Amino acid sequence: QVQLVESGGGLVQAGGSLRLSCLASGRTFSNHIVGWFRQAPGKDREFVAALRYSSGGTYFADAVKGRVTIPRLNAETTVYLQMNSLKPEDTAVYYCAVAPDLFSSARYYYLRSSYDYWGQGTQVTVSS
């Protein structure tokens, strides 16, 4: 069983940056999809980004495209989410999750139901 721990959240002004980390214990991210999701108060948990670890392929929600990256730092147990030009609407609890790299299509990376394990989340608050 894998355990995921997110860190790096905090309070930042609009236009600022944060780098979130997702640390895995119990296994590495090799042969897995690592997803980032977020949930704002009163809203559903939504897809933010995903990394297909084997290929380095990255996938982003339209709402964050161009502002968010997943830097590849060759750490098999840590994945990052680099968020720039943050907006107040980015305020949410951010979660990382993992799924086995068995999907026939990348469209599954965008679905919450594709992921088996989740972290406890880290709060990101962007002030205007």
Buried (B, 14 or more C-beta within 10 A) or exposed (E): EBEBBBEBBEEBEEEBEBEBBBBBEEBBBEEBBBBBBBBBEEEEBBBBBBBBBEEEEBBBBEBBEEBBBBEEEEEEBBBBBBBBEBBEEBBBBBBBBBBEBEBEEEEBBBEBEBBEBBBEBBEBBBEE
